[in-house]
């Protein structure tokens, strides 16, 4: 089964992999729910309580002029 990993502390998407269904209960911080598509400057974050993903904007650093 395809699974999607997230940080247990922040919920930030960490990647994907494959796992036997019977092993799902033994591994923390993963879900079979795919994250939404995201663009540059966005990051998927999983909410374990609601079992859903949301997209957060990543703050951009301003470019310094010289």
Buried (B, 14 or more C-beta within 10 A) or exposed (E): EEBBBBEEEEBEBBEEEEBEEEEEEEEEBBBEEEBEEBEEEEBBBBEEEEEEBEBBEEEEEEEEEE
